[in-house]
Amino acid sequence: MASFKTILDDIGNTLKKAFTVGVEVAKAAEPFVDVAFPGIAALYNTTVTAVGNAENAAIAAGAQTGTGAQKLAAVVAAITPAFAAYAVSQGLPAPTVATITNYANAVVATVNAIPAANV
């Protein structure tokens, strides 16, 4: 399995429009995620948005490649409050940074699994 850094570096090398399409499709999947895994759709959508924001910030800075670790840190920081709230609402223990990082990697994998539109 590719690392978050590698995945986001690869994403950074694609056109911003293609990434935006993937994020929009992932957000559209939220109701289906909620049916399959009740209660997690909001966290999933928050994470997709954070991934998009991290990538867009890198694109705007002209730093799409070689910044995977920084993008991962931005995503983890952005979703930590939502992840912690989700854990509390589900009666789960407080999430560790490793748990949140693994979750972020999994969400990036779902975004990458969506075929890019012809742009």
N, CA, C and O atoms as CSV, one atom per row, in Angstrom:
chain,resi,resn,atom,element,x,y,z
A,1,MET,N,N,0.851,-1.176,0.000
A,1,MET,CA,C,0.000,0.000,0.000
A,1,MET,C,C,0.895,1.236,0.000
A,1,MET,O,O,1.863,1.313,0.756
A,2,ALA,N,N,0.568,2.182,-0.838
A,2,ALA,CA,C,1.354,3.400,-0.950
A,2,ALA,C,C,1.159,4.267,0.292
A,2,ALA,O,O,0.109,4.223,0.933
A,3,SER,N,N,2.168,5.041,0.618
A,3,SER,CA,C,2.060,5.924,1.771
A,3,SER,C,C,1.253,7.158,1.421
A,3,SER,O,O,1.068,7.486,0.249
A,4,PHE,N,N,0.780,7.830,2.442
A,4,PHE,CA,C,0.018,9.064,2.253
A,4,PHE,C,C,0.844,10.064,1.464
A,4,PHE,O,O,0.331,10.738,0.571
A,5,LYS,N,N,2.142,10.160,1.802
A,5,LYS,CA,C,3.036,11.099,1.122
A,5,LYS,C,C,3.090,10.804,-0.363
A,5,LYS,O,O,2.969,11.722,-1.173
A,6,THR,N,N,3.266,9.568,-0.735
A,6,THR,CA,C,3.326,9.187,-2.136
A,6,THR,C,C,2.000,9.452,-2.828
A,6,THR,O,O,1.972,9.966,-3.946
A,7,ILE,N,N,0.926,9.111,-2.183
A,7,ILE,CA,C,-0.400,9.307,-2.774
A,7,ILE,C,C,-0.652,10.786,-3.031
A,7,ILE,O,O,-1.089,11.158,-4.120
A,8,LEU,N,N,-0.382,11.633,-2.041
A,8,LEU,CA,C,-0.639,13.051,-2.244
A,8,LEU,C,C,0.344,13.663,-3.232
A,8,LEU,O,O,-0.015,14.593,-3.954
A,9,ASP,N,N,1.569,13.164,-3.281
A,9,ASP,CA,C,2.504,13.633,-4.310
A,9,ASP,C,C,1.958,13.312,-5.689
A,9,ASP,O,O,2.018,14.147,-6.592
A,10,ASP,N,N,1.429,12.111,-5.860
A,10,ASP,CA,C,0.835,11.724,-7.141
A,10,ASP,C,C,-0.357,12.602,-7.480
A,10,ASP,O,O,-0.510,13.044,-8.619
A,11,ILE,N,N,-1.193,12.850,-6.497
A,11,ILE,CA,C,-2.346,13.719,-6.725
A,11,ILE,C,C,-1.876,15.114,-7.126
A,11,ILE,O,O,-2.442,15.738,-8.023
A,12,GLY,N,N,-0.849,15.587,-6.459
A,12,GLY,CA,C,-0.335,16.921,-6.748
A,12,GLY,C,C,0.162,17.078,-8.162
A,12,GLY,O,O,0.209,18.195,-8.678
A,13,ASN,N,N,0.534,15.987,-8.800
A,13,ASN,CA,C,1.017,16.038,-10.167
A,13,ASN,C,C,-0.114,16.047,-11.192
A,13,ASN,O,O,0.137,16.232,-12.382
A,14,THR,N,N,-1.344,15.851,-10.750
A,14,THR,CA,C,-2.484,15.897,-11.667
A,14,THR,C,C,-3.027,17.309,-11.717
A,14,THR,O,O,-2.644,18.159,-10.913
A,15,LEU,N,N,-3.900,17.553,-12.641
A,15,LEU,CA,C,-4.515,18.870,-12.745
A,15,LEU,C,C,-5.433,19.118,-11.575
A,15,LEU,O,O,-6.082,18.203,-11.067
A,16,LYS,N,N,-5.481,20.383,-11.145
A,16,LYS,CA,C,-6.349,20.758,-10.032
A,16,LYS,C,C,-7.800,20.399,-10.353
A,16,LYS,O,O,-8.536,19.969,-9.465
A,17,LYS,N,N,-8.212,20.563,-11.576
A,17,LYS,CA,C,-9.588,20.272,-11.952
A,17,LYS,C,C,-9.908,18.796,-11.762
A,17,LYS,O,O,-10.986,18.453,-11.277
A,18,ALA,N,N,-8.989,17.927,-12.137
A,18,ALA,CA,C,-9.226,16.495,-11.976
A,18,ALA,C,C,-9.392,16.145,-10.502
A,18,ALA,O,O,-10.252,15.339,-10.147
A,19,PHE,N,N,-8.576,16.745,-9.645
A,19,PHE,CA,C,-8.684,16.476,-8.220
A,19,PHE,C,C,-10.021,16.987,-7.684
A,19,PHE,O,O,-10.681,16.326,-6.882
A,20,THR,N,N,-10.403,18.172,-8.145
A,20,THR,CA,C,-11.668,18.737,-7.688
A,20,THR,C,C,-12.832,17.819,-8.036
A,20,THR,O,O,-13.750,17.653,-7.233
A,21,VAL,N,N,-12.804,17.222,-9.221
A,21,VAL,CA,C,-13.852,16.284,-9.619
A,21,VAL,C,C,-13.881,15.096,-8.664
A,21,VAL,O,O,-14.955,14.682,-8.228
A,22,GLY,N,N,-12.728,14.550,-8.339
A,22,GLY,CA,C,-12.659,13.412,-7.410
A,22,GLY,C,C,-13.224,13.750,-6.049
A,22,GLY,O,O,-13.939,12.949,-5.448
A,23,VAL,N,N,-12.900,14.948,-5.556
A,23,VAL,CA,C,-13.418,15.374,-4.251
A,23,VAL,C,C,-14.934,15.539,-4.318
A,23,VAL,O,O,-15.645,15.141,-3.395
A,24,GLU,N,N,-15.428,16.124,-5.410
A,24,GLU,CA,C,-16.873,16.297,-5.551
A,24,GLU,C,C,-17.589,14.942,-5.585
A,24,GLU,O,O,-18.645,14.783,-4.973
A,25,VAL,N,N,-17.023,13.980,-6.290
A,25,VAL,CA,C,-17.627,12.650,-6.344
A,25,VAL,C,C,-17.583,11.999,-4.963
A,25,VAL,O,O,-18.552,11.368,-4.541
A,26,ALA,N,N,-16.461,12.151,-4.263
A,26,ALA,CA,C,-16.353,11.579,-2.922
A,26,ALA,C,C,-17.388,12.203,-1.988
A,26,ALA,O,O,-17.987,11.506,-1.169
A,27,LYS,N,N,-17.598,13.511,-2.107
A,27,LYS,CA,C,-18.616,14.163,-1.278
A,27,LYS,C,C,-20.010,13.658,-1.648
A,27,LYS,O,O,-20.868,13.483,-0.783
A,28,ALA,N,N,-20.220,13.429,-2.926
A,28,ALA,CA,C,-21.519,12.910,-3.359
A,28,ALA,C,C,-21.765,11.510,-2.802
A,28,ALA,O,O,-22.911,11.083,-2.659
A,29,ALA,N,N,-20.689,10.805,-2.492
A,29,ALA,CA,C,-20.809,9.452,-1.945
A,29,ALA,C,C,-21.213,9.458,-0.475
A,29,ALA,O,O,-21.539,8.408,0.079
A,30,GLU,N,N,-21.197,10.627,0.164
A,30,GLU,CA,C,-21.484,10.706,1.599
A,30,GLU,C,C,-22.766,10.008,2.002
A,30,GLU,O,O,-22.740,9.260,2.980
A,31,PRO,N,N,-23.906,10.200,1.311
A,31,PRO,CA,C,-25.125,9.499,1.740
A,31,PRO,C,C,-24.984,7.977,1.693
A,31,PRO,O,O,-25.552,7.274,2.529
A,32,PHE,N,N,-24.242,7.478,0.734
A,32,PHE,CA,C,-24.042,6.033,0.626
A,32,PHE,C,C,-23.139,5.527,1.742
A,32,PHE,O,O,-23.351,4.439,2.279
A,33,VAL,N,N,-22.129,6.324,2.087
A,33,VAL,CA,C,-21.258,5.983,3.213
A,33,VAL,C,C,-22.099,5.942,4.487
A,33,VAL,O,O,-21.923,5.055,5.321
A,34,ASP,N,N,-23.016,6.903,4.637
A,34,ASP,CA,C,-23.839,6.963,5.842
A,34,ASP,C,C,-24.767,5.758,5.950
A,34,ASP,O,O,-25.035,5.278,7.052
A,35,VAL,N,N,-25.259,5.265,4.813
A,35,VAL,CA,C,-26.117,4.077,4.834
A,35,VAL,C,C,-25.298,2.856,5.254
A,35,VAL,O,O,-25.735,2.058,6.084
A,36,ALA,N,N,-24.111,2.724,4.672
A,36,ALA,CA,C,-23.266,1.567,4.964
A,36,ALA,C,C,-22.658,1.633,6.367
A,36,ALA,O,O,-22.517,0.611,7.038
A,37,PHE,N,N,-22.305,2.832,6.796
A,37,PHE,CA,C,-21.654,3.040,8.090
A,37,PHE,C,C,-22.319,4.230,8.779
A,37,PHE,O,O,-21.779,5.336,8.764
A,38,PRO,N,N,-23.489,4.008,9.384
A,38,PRO,CA,C,-24.249,5.117,9.962
A,38,PRO,C,C,-23.409,5.991,10.891
A,38,PRO,O,O,-22.650,5.505,11.729
A,39,GLY,N,N,-23.576,7.283,10.709
A,39,GLY,CA,C,-22.919,8.240,11.587
A,39,GLY,C,C,-21.545,8.690,11.153
A,39,GLY,O,O,-21.035,9.673,11.690
A,40,ILE,N,N,-20.929,8.021,10.215
A,40,ILE,CA,C,-19.561,8.386,9.857
A,40,ILE,C,C,-19.485,9.297,8.635
A,40,ILE,O,O,-18.408,9.805,8.320
A,41,ALA,N,N,-20.593,9.514,7.946
A,41,ALA,CA,C,-20.571,10.314,6.716
A,41,ALA,C,C,-20.041,11.718,6.947
A,41,ALA,O,O,-19.263,12.217,6.134
A,42,ALA,N,N,-20.435,12.363,8.022
A,42,ALA,CA,C,-19.961,13.727,8.284
A,42,ALA,C,C,-18.449,13.739,8.480
A,42,ALA,O,O,-17.766,14.632,7.978
A,43,LEU,N,N,-17.922,12.758,9.206
A,43,LEU,CA,C,-16.471,12.675,9.405
A,43,LEU,C,C,-15.771,12.398,8.082
A,43,LEU,O,O,-14.730,12.987,7.792
A,44,TYR,N,N,-16.334,11.514,7.287
A,44,TYR,CA,C,-15.769,11.212,5.970
A,44,TYR,C,C,-15.730,12.472,5.109
A,44,TYR,O,O,-14.707,12.771,4.492
A,45,ASN,N,N,-16.834,13.209,5.065
A,45,ASN,CA,C,-16.903,14.413,4.255
A,45,ASN,C,C,-15.928,15.474,4.760
A,45,ASN,O,O,-15.289,16.160,3.962
A,46,THR,N,N,-15.813,15.609,6.071
A,46,THR,CA,C,-14.851,16.545,6.658
A,46,THR,C,C,-13.434,16.182,6.225
A,46,THR,O,O,-12.623,17.059,5.925
A,47,THR,N,N,-13.149,14.900,6.195
A,47,THR,CA,C,-11.810,14.449,5.822
A,47,THR,C,C,-11.546,14.682,4.339
A,47,THR,O,O,-10.464,15.133,3.965
A,48,VAL,N,N,-12.522,14.379,3.498
A,48,VAL,CA,C,-12.364,14.638,2.059
A,48,VAL,C,C,-12.109,16.127,1.833
A,48,VAL,O,O,-11.255,16.496,1.027
A,49,THR,N,N,-12.836,16.966,2.530
A,49,THR,CA,C,-12.638,18.406,2.400
A,49,THR,C,C,-11.238,18.811,2.857
A,49,THR,O,O,-10.585,19.621,2.199
A,50,ALA,N,N,-10.774,18.259,3.969
A,50,ALA,CA,C,-9.435,18.576,4.471
A,50,ALA,C,C,-8.353,18.134,3.494
A,50,ALA,O,O,-7.364,18.840,3.298
A,51,VAL,N,N,-8.537,16.972,2.882
A,51,VAL,CA,C,-7.577,16.490,1.886
A,51,VAL,C,C,-7.565,17.441,0.691
A,51,VAL,O,O,-6.499,17.816,0.204
A,52,GLY,N,N,-8.739,17.827,0.225
A,52,GLY,CA,C,-8.827,18.774,-0.882
A,52,GLY,C,C,-8.187,20.107,-0.547
A,52,GLY,O,O,-7.480,20.687,-1.370
A,53,ASN,N,N,-8.434,20.594,0.659
A,53,ASN,CA,C,-7.844,21.858,1.084
A,53,ASN,C,C,-6.321,21.782,1.146
A,53,ASN,O,O,-5.633,22.716,0.735
A,54,ALA,N,N,-5.801,20.678,1.656
A,54,ALA,CA,C,-4.344,20.509,1.736
A,54,ALA,C,C,-3.730,20.472,0.349
A,54,ALA,O,O,-2.691,21.085,0.105
A,55,GLU,N,N,-4.369,19.760,-0.547
A,55,GLU,CA,C,-3.858,19.675,-1.916
A,55,GLU,C,C,-3.959,21.019,-2.618
A,55,GLU,O,O,-3.019,21.442,-3.291
A,56,ASN,N,N,-5.096,21.693,-2.467
A,56,ASN,CA,C,-5.269,22.994,-3.105
A,56,ASN,C,C,-4.271,24.019,-2.578
A,56,ASN,O,O,-3.779,24.848,-3.344
A,57,ALA,N,N,-3.967,23.976,-1.288
A,57,ALA,CA,C,-2.977,24.885,-0.718
A,57,ALA,C,C,-1.595,24.614,-1.320
A,57,ALA,O,O,-0.837,25.543,-1.598
A,58,ALA,N,N,-1.283,23.341,-1.515
A,58,ALA,CA,C,0.008,22.990,-2.115
A,58,ALA,C,C,0.063,23.443,-3.568
A,58,ALA,O,O,1.083,23.955,-4.030
A,59,ILE,N,N,-1.046,23.250,-4.287
A,59,ILE,CA,C,-1.096,23.686,-5.687
A,59,ILE,C,C,-0.912,25.204,-5.760
A,59,ILE,O,O,-0.144,25.701,-6.583
A,60,ALA,N,N,-1.618,25.934,-4.898
A,60,ALA,CA,C,-1.518,27.395,-4.894
A,60,ALA,C,C,-0.100,27.866,-4.581
A,60,ALA,O,O,0.347,28.896,-5.087
A,61,ALA,N,N,0.598,27.107,-3.747
A,61,ALA,CA,C,1.970,27.456,-3.381
A,61,ALA,C,C,2.988,26.927,-4.388
A,61,ALA,O,O,4.185,27.184,-4.261
A,62,GLY,N,N,2.509,26.187,-5.390
A,62,GLY,CA,C,3.426,25.599,-6.364
A,62,GLY,C,C,4.264,24.487,-5.767
A,62,GLY,O,O,5.374,24.219,-6.226
A,63,ALA,N,N,3.732,23.840,-4.744
A,63,ALA,CA,C,4.481,22.801,-4.032
A,63,ALA,C,C,3.704,21.501,-4.004
A,63,ALA,O,O,3.523,20.904,-2.943
A,64,GLN,N,N,3.237,21.052,-5.182
A,64,GLN,CA,C,2.433,19.844,-5.225
A,64,GLN,C,C,3.239,18.602,-4.871
A,64,GLN,O,O,2.709,17.679,-4.252
A,65,THR,N,N,4.499,18.564,-5.251
A,65,THR,CA,C,5.301,17.369,-5.009
A,65,THR,C,C,6.265,17.590,-3.855
A,65,THR,O,O,6.694,18.711,-3.584
A,66,GLY,N,N,6.590,16.509,-3.193
A,66,GLY,CA,C,7.561,16.558,-2.110
A,66,GLY,C,C,7.025,17.134,-0.812
A,66,GLY,O,O,7.795,17.389,0.114
A,67,THR,N,N,5.721,17.342,-0.731
A,67,THR,CA,C,5.144,17.949,0.471
A,67,THR,C,C,4.107,17.045,1.127
A,67,THR,O,O,3.256,17.518,1.881
A,68,GLY,N,N,4.176,15.764,0.847
A,68,GLY,CA,C,3.198,14.829,1.400
A,68,GLY,C,C,3.131,14.846,2.907
A,68,GLY,O,O,2.042,14.793,3.479
A,69,ALA,N,N,4.279,14.918,3.564
A,69,ALA,CA,C,4.291,14.920,5.028
A,69,ALA,C,C,3.596,16.163,5.579
A,69,ALA,O,O,2.867,16.088,6.568
A,70,GLN,N,N,3.828,17.305,4.932
A,70,GLN,CA,C,3.181,18.534,5.378
A,70,GLN,C,C,1.675,18.479,5.124
A,70,GLN,O,O,0.885,18.935,5.951
A,71,LYS,N,N,1.278,17.916,3.972
A,71,LYS,CA,C,-0.151,17.798,3.673
A,71,LYS,C,C,-0.821,16.842,4.657
A,71,LYS,O,O,-1.930,17.102,5.122
A,72,LEU,N,N,-0.156,15.754,4.967
A,72,LEU,CA,C,-0.699,14.810,5.944
A,72,LEU,C,C,-0.876,15.486,7.295
A,72,LEU,O,O,-1.909,15.323,7.944
A,73,ALA,N,N,0.128,16.244,7.719
A,73,ALA,CA,C,0.033,16.942,9.003
A,73,ALA,C,C,-1.132,17.927,9.005
A,73,ALA,O,O,-1.834,18.055,10.008
A,74,ALA,N,N,-1.340,18.621,7.891
A,74,ALA,CA,C,-2.453,19.568,7.790
A,74,ALA,C,C,-3.793,18.846,7.876
A,74,ALA,O,O,-4.715,19.312,8.546
A,75,VAL,N,N,-3.895,17.709,7.196
A,75,VAL,CA,C,-5.146,16.943,7.218
A,75,VAL,C,C,-5.417,16.414,8.625
A,75,VAL,O,O,-6.530,16.541,9.134
A,76,VAL,N,N,-4.416,15.830,9.243
A,76,VAL,CA,C,-4.591,15.279,10.594
A,76,VAL,C,C,-5.000,16.387,11.566
A,76,VAL,O,O,-5.896,16.190,12.388
A,77,ALA,N,N,-4.351,17.548,11.478
A,77,ALA,CA,C,-4.703,18.665,12.361
A,77,ALA,C,C,-6.135,19.129,12.104
A,77,ALA,O,O,-6.871,19.442,13.039
A,78,ALA,N,N,-6.518,19.171,10.845
A,78,ALA,CA,C,-7.859,19.652,10.495
A,78,ALA,C,C,-8.962,18.709,10.956
A,78,ALA,O,O,-10.036,19.159,11.354
A,79,ILE,N,N,-8.706,17.406,10.905
A,79,ILE,CA,C,-9.781,16.457,11.226
A,79,ILE,C,C,-9.765,15.962,12.666
A,79,ILE,O,O,-10.712,15.305,13.099
A,80,THR,N,N,-8.723,16.259,13.407
A,80,THR,CA,C,-8.633,15.751,14.782
A,80,THR,C,C,-9.845,16.129,15.630
A,80,THR,O,O,-10.384,15.262,16.317
A,81,PRO,N,N,-10.303,17.392,15.613
A,81,PRO,CA,C,-11.489,17.703,16.441
A,81,PRO,C,C,-12.735,16.911,16.014
A,81,PRO,O,O,-13.478,16.418,16.862
A,82,ALA,N,N,-12.958,16.792,14.715
A,82,ALA,CA,C,-14.133,16.046,14.233
A,82,ALA,C,C,-14.001,14.567,14.567
A,82,ALA,O,O,-14.985,13.923,14.931
A,83,PHE,N,N,-12.792,14.024,14.447
A,83,PHE,CA,C,-12.572,12.614,14.746
A,83,PHE,C,C,-12.795,12.362,16.238
A,83,PHE,O,O,-13.410,11.367,16.622
A,84,ALA,N,N,-12.296,13.263,17.067
A,84,ALA,CA,C,-12.481,13.115,18.514
A,84,ALA,C,C,-13.967,13.196,18.880
A,84,ALA,O,O,-14.448,12.429,19.715
A,85,ALA,N,N,-14.682,14.117,18.257
A,85,ALA,CA,C,-16.120,14.240,18.524
A,85,ALA,C,C,-16.861,12.982,18.080
A,85,ALA,O,O,-17.766,12.513,18.771
A,86,TYR,N,N,-16.478,12.442,16.934
A,86,TYR,CA,C,-17.098,11.210,16.456
A,86,TYR,C,C,-16.848,10.077,17.455
A,86,TYR,O,O,-17.761,9.320,17.786
A,87,ALA,N,N,-15.603,9.967,17.930
A,87,ALA,CA,C,-15.271,8.904,18.880
A,87,ALA,C,C,-16.127,9.019,20.136
A,87,ALA,O,O,-16.655,8.019,20.622
A,88,VAL,N,N,-16.267,10.225,20.658
A,88,VAL,CA,C,-17.075,10.439,21.856
A,88,VAL,C,C,-18.528,10.050,21.584
A,88,VAL,O,O,-19.161,9.385,22.403
A,89,SER,N,N,-19.056,10.470,20.419
A,89,SER,CA,C,-20.460,10.180,20.101
A,89,SER,C,C,-20.731,8.694,19.946
A,89,SER,O,O,-21.864,8.244,20.119
A,90,GLN,N,N,-19.700,7.934,19.621
A,90,GLN,CA,C,-19.855,6.500,19.430
A,90,GLN,C,C,-19.389,5.687,20.633
A,90,GLN,O,O,-19.403,4.457,20.597
A,91,GLY,N,N,-18.975,6.375,21.702
A,91,GLY,CA,C,-18.511,5.688,22.899
A,91,GLY,C,C,-17.169,5.001,22.708
A,91,GLY,O,O,-16.870,4.009,23.372
A,92,LEU,N,N,-16.364,5.533,21.799
A,92,LEU,CA,C,-15.049,4.959,21.518
A,92,LEU,C,C,-13.979,5.679,22.326
A,92,LEU,O,O,-14.186,6.814,22.756
A,93,PRO,N,N,-12.841,5.032,22.535
A,93,PRO,CA,C,-11.752,5.732,23.233
A,93,PRO,C,C,-11.223,6.877,22.379
A,93,PRO,O,O,-11.410,6.903,21.162
A,94,ALA,N,N,-10.569,7.812,23.030
A,94,ALA,CA,C,-9.982,8.946,22.315
A,94,ALA,C,C,-9.021,8.412,21.246
A,94,ALA,O,O,-8.199,7.541,21.529
A,95,PRO,N,N,-9.126,8.929,20.031
A,95,PRO,CA,C,-8.264,8.425,18.961
A,95,PRO,C,C,-6.825,8.893,19.118
A,95,PRO,O,O,-6.561,9.997,19.595
A,96,THR,N,N,-5.918,8.045,18.713
A,96,THR,CA,C,-4.503,8.417,18.715
A,96,THR,C,C,-4.168,9.080,17.385
A,96,THR,O,O,-4.936,8.996,16.426
A,97,VAL,N,N,-3.027,9.732,17.338
A,97,VAL,CA,C,-2.570,10.334,16.078
A,97,VAL,C,C,-2.403,9.237,15.030
A,97,VAL,O,O,-2.709,9.452,13.857
A,98,ALA,N,N,-1.925,8.075,15.439
A,98,ALA,CA,C,-1.755,6.966,14.494
A,98,ALA,C,C,-3.099,6.531,13.914
A,98,ALA,O,O,-3.197,6.251,12.719
A,99,THR,N,N,-4.122,6.473,14.743
A,99,THR,CA,C,-5.455,6.091,14.264
A,99,THR,C,C,-5.981,7.118,13.266
A,99,THR,O,O,-6.513,6.759,12.215
A,100,ILE,N,N,-5.828,8.393,13.601
A,100,ILE,CA,C,-6.302,9.454,12.708
A,100,ILE,C,C,-5.509,9.439,11.402
A,100,ILE,O,O,-6.075,9.639,10.328
A,101,THR,N,N,-4.216,9.204,11.492
A,101,THR,CA,C,-3.374,9.125,10.296
A,101,THR,C,C,-3.801,7.961,9.409
A,101,THR,O,O,-3.902,8.114,8.191
A,102,ASN,N,N,-4.048,6.812,10.004
A,102,ASN,CA,C,-4.508,5.655,9.230
A,102,ASN,C,C,-5.840,5.943,8.553
A,102,ASN,O,O,-6.051,5.570,7.399
A,103,TYR,N,N,-6.727,6.602,9.267
A,103,TYR,CA,C,-8.023,6.959,8.694
A,103,TYR,C,C,-7.844,7.928,7.518
A,103,TYR,O,O,-8.476,7.761,6.475
A,104,ALA,N,N,-6.992,8.927,7.685
A,104,ALA,CA,C,-6.738,9.883,6.605
A,104,ALA,C,C,-6.198,9.165,5.376
A,104,ALA,O,O,-6.623,9.448,4.255
A,105,ASN,N,N,-5.270,8.242,5.575
A,105,ASN,CA,C,-4.736,7.457,4.460
A,105,ASN,C,C,-5.842,6.672,3.752
A,105,ASN,O,O,-5.857,6.583,2.524
A,106,ALA,N,N,-6.748,6.114,4.516
A,106,ALA,CA,C,-7.836,5.329,3.928
A,106,ALA,C,C,-8.768,6.217,3.105
A,106,ALA,O,O,-9.212,5.820,2.029
A,107,VAL,N,N,-9.060,7.396,3.598
A,107,VAL,CA,C,-9.929,8.306,2.843
A,107,VAL,C,C,-9.243,8.746,1.559
A,107,VAL,O,O,-9.885,8.813,0.511
A,108,VAL,N,N,-7.949,9.047,1.621
A,108,VAL,CA,C,-7.212,9.407,0.403
A,108,VAL,C,C,-7.284,8.261,-0.596
A,108,VAL,O,O,-7.426,8.495,-1.796
A,109,ALA,N,N,-7.188,7.044,-0.120
A,109,ALA,CA,C,-7.277,5.886,-1.016
A,109,ALA,C,C,-8.640,5.837,-1.701
A,109,ALA,O,O,-8.728,5.468,-2.873
A,110,THR,N,N,-9.714,6.206,-0.980
A,110,THR,CA,C,-11.037,6.196,-1.620
A,110,THR,C,C,-11.126,7.275,-2.690
A,110,THR,O,O,-11.706,7.051,-3.752
A,111,VAL,N,N,-10.559,8.432,-2.418
A,111,VAL,CA,C,-10.567,9.512,-3.414
A,111,VAL,C,C,-9.768,9.084,-4.642
A,111,VAL,O,O,-10.183,9.324,-5.775
A,112,ASN,N,N,-8.624,8.451,-4.411
A,112,ASN,CA,C,-7.789,7.994,-5.537
A,112,ASN,C,C,-8.445,6.880,-6.334
A,112,ASN,O,O,-8.134,6.692,-7.510
A,113,ALA,N,N,-9.338,6.148,-5.712
A,113,ALA,CA,C,-9.986,5.034,-6.401
A,113,ALA,C,C,-11.044,5.503,-7.384
A,113,ALA,O,O,-11.464,4.741,-8.254
A,114,ILE,N,N,-11.474,6.733,-7.255
A,114,ILE,CA,C,-12.493,7.283,-8.162
A,114,ILE,C,C,-11.806,7.687,-9.455
A,114,ILE,O,O,-10.887,8.506,-9.437
A,115,PRO,N,N,-12.235,7.127,-10.571
A,115,PRO,CA,C,-11.593,7.489,-11.834
A,115,PRO,C,C,-11.746,8.985,-12.124
A,115,PRO,O,O,-12.814,9.566,-11.932
A,116,ALA,N,N,-10.662,9.584,-12.586
A,116,ALA,CA,C,-10.700,10.999,-12.929
A,116,ALA,C,C,-11.512,11.197,-14.197
A,116,ALA,O,O,-11.484,10.371,-15.109
A,117,ALA,N,N,-12.230,12.299,-14.234
A,117,ALA,CA,C,-12.998,12.630,-15.432
A,117,ALA,C,C,-12.044,13.095,-16.515
A,117,ALA,O,O,-10.931,13.531,-16.222
A,118,ASN,N,N,-12.465,13.006,-17.735
A,118,ASN,CA,C,-11.651,13.522,-18.834
A,118,ASN,C,C,-11.717,15.036,-18.802
A,118,ASN,O,O,-12.726,15.647,-19.153
A,119,VAL,N,N,-10.619,15.617,-18.372
A,119,VAL,CA,C,-10.576,17.075,-18.263
A,119,VAL,C,C,-9.489,17.631,-19.140
A,119,VAL,O,O,-9.293,18.846,-19.186
